[in-house]
Amino acid sequence: MVQHLLLDLDNTLYPASGGMDEGITRRMLGFVAEWLGVSFEEAQLRRKQALPAYGTTLEWLRAEHNMHDEQRYFEAVHPESEIEELQADPELRTYLLSLGYPMTLLTNAPMAHADRVLKFFNIEDVFLGIFDLSYHKGVGKPHPDCFLNTLSAVGHTVADTVFVDDHPKYVRGFKALGGRAILVDETGKNLELAKTEGFGHIRSIYMLKEYLDSSCEGRSLKY
């Protein structure tokens, strides 16, 4: 029985095509280039090669490049000015509340970023809890404990939850626990992947209600 939604933040509650995604990626690669002492292009290549083995860029830098100053990293990647990269969405709050399920937010970003974005959209009070990377001591999605500890904190389980995220790797992580998951994929590039691997697929958070309704008998989600 579906009784709870576990939602990602970035590129899930707002479109990946907006300026925020591009800005975060650009600043992240700039930090990697500076830390490793390489060109932007080389940083891009190294990150691409390394990320399959890690949940986040920070986790990779910490494990392989002795980068333990999380505050410095987050301040570089998520400056206060990042909020200027978002586009207003006055309908989002009403839509999320219309879903009719308790919701929890789980992000691999820092709390300062999450607070900033949630306040921008006026949705900071619609969640049972907001869980960032620091809550999980820097080991976030897709690690099993990240999901399990979050759900335990809000009194829910993998069995009663549907997880919604824009990263196939994170969706796979939740599904590997026996959970039900939906991929937000704005361009549709991962539609076949979703079909093959057996998780849900929507192009926008605004398709979630229709997807849940059409996939349910009573309150039981089917794939």
N, C-alpha and C positions, 0 to 999 in steps of 0.2 A: 504493500500500500504506500503510495506517495503521500508523505505528510510534510515534506520540507524541501526547500530549494537551497542549494549551495551555489552561490554565484561568484564568478570572477568579476574584476573591475574593468581594467583597461582593455579596449577593443572588444568588450563583451557588452557592457552597459552603454557604450557609445561606439560609433563606427570606427573601424580601423583606418578608414580613408580620410579621417580628419587629421589636423596638423599635429596632434599630440603624439601619435605613434611615430611619425617621422622624426619629431623633435627628440623624443626619448632615445630612439635608436641612434640618432646622430650624436647626441651628447654621450651616450654610452660608449660608442666606438671611439669618440674623441678621448674619453678617459682611458680606455684600453690602450690606445696608441701612445698616449703620454706615459702611462705606467710602464709599458713594455719598451718604450723608446723606439717605436717603429712608425712607419707611415700609416695614415688612415686606412689605405687599401690593404696593407699587411695586417693591420688589426682586424679588419673585416674578415679576412681569410682565416686567420688564426681562431677567431671566435666561432666562425662557422664550423671549423674542423673540431673544435673542442666541445661545443654545446651538446651534441648527442649524448655525452657521458655525464652531463650535469643538469641540474634543474634550472639554474640561473647563471648569468654572466658573473655575478659576484661570487657564487660558489666555485666556479672555475678559477677565477683570479686568486681566491683564498687558498685553494688546494694546490695550484701549480705555480703561482707567482707571488706568494708571500704577501698578499694584499689583505691586511686585517683592519684597515681604517675604514669601517663601514660608513661612518659619518661623512668622511671626505668623499667617498664614492656617491652616496645618496645626494649630497649637496650639489655635486657636479651633474648628476643625471636628472635630478628633480628640483631645480631651482624654483623659487616662488613664482617667477615669471612664466613658468610652464602653463599656468592657468590660462594665459592669453591664447594658447593653441587650441582650446576647446571651443566648441560651438554650442550655444544654448539649446536646451531641449525641454521646453516647459511642460511637455506631455509625459515625460519619463516617470515622474513621481506617481501620477495618477495611474499610469499603466502598470507599474510594478505592484501597487497596492491592489489593483484589479485582479491580479493573478490568484489571489485568495489563499496563498500558502505562506507559512512562516518562512523567512528568508535569512540567510547568513552570508556575509561577504568574506571571501578568502582571496587575498592578493599576495603576490610575491614582491610587491613594492613596499616601501616604508610607510608607516602610519601617517607621517606628515603629508605625503602625496595622497594617500587615500582620503584623509580628512579634507584636503583641499578640493579634490574632485567631487566628493560627495556633497560638500557644502555648495559647490558651484551648481550642482543639479538639484539641490534642496532635497536630498534623499538620505541624509546622515542618520535620520531617526527611524528608518523603515526596516532595519535589520535587527535580528536577535543579538548579533555580535559582529564585530569587524576585526578580522584577524590578519595581521601583516607578517612580513618575513621575520621581524624581530621576535614575535611571539613564539616562533618555532626555532629560535636561536640560529637563524640564518639558513636553516635547511627547510625549504618550502616545497611547493608542488614540484614534481609529482611524487615525492617521497611518501610512503604509506603513513608514517606517523603524523605528517602534516595534516592529512585528511582526518585521520582517526582522532587526534587530539582536538581538532577544531570541532568535530561533531560531538565528541564527549562533553566539551565545554558548554554546548548549547542544548544538551539533552536529546540529541538525535543520533541516528545510526546510518551506516552505509545502506542498510536494507530499506529505510524509509525515506531516503534522500535521492533527489536528482541533481547532478552536478552539471553546471553550464560554464563553458570556458571556450576561448578562441584558439588554444594551443592543442593540437592533436596529442602531443606528448603528455600533457596534463590530463586530458580526457582518458587516454590509455591508462594512466596511473590509477585513476579512480575506478575504471572498469576492471582493472586487474584485481581490485579488492572485492569484486563481485557486484559493484555498483552500476547504476544506470546513469548515463552521461549524454550530454548533447553538445555538439560542436557548433559554435557560432563562426560562420565562414562567409564573410561578406561577398567575396568574389565567386564562391562556388568551386574553387580549385580543389577542395578536398572532399567533394561529394562522393566520388567513387571510393575513396579511402574510408569514409564513414560507412558506406554500404558494405564494403568488404570486411571491416572490423566490427561492425555491429553496434555502432553508436548513432545517436540521433544527429540530425543536421538541420540547421536553420541559418538564414543569411543575416538575420537581425534579431536583436532581443525582442523586437515587436512582433516576431513570429512565434514567440515562445508559448503564449496563451493558446493560440490556435493549434500548435503542435501538441501541447499537453492534452487539450480537449479531444483532439482527433485520435490520440494514442491511448485514451483511457476507457476502461469499462468500470464504472463506478469511480474509484480513485486509484486503480491499478494500472500503471504505465506499461505498455507493451512495445516491443521492438520487433 
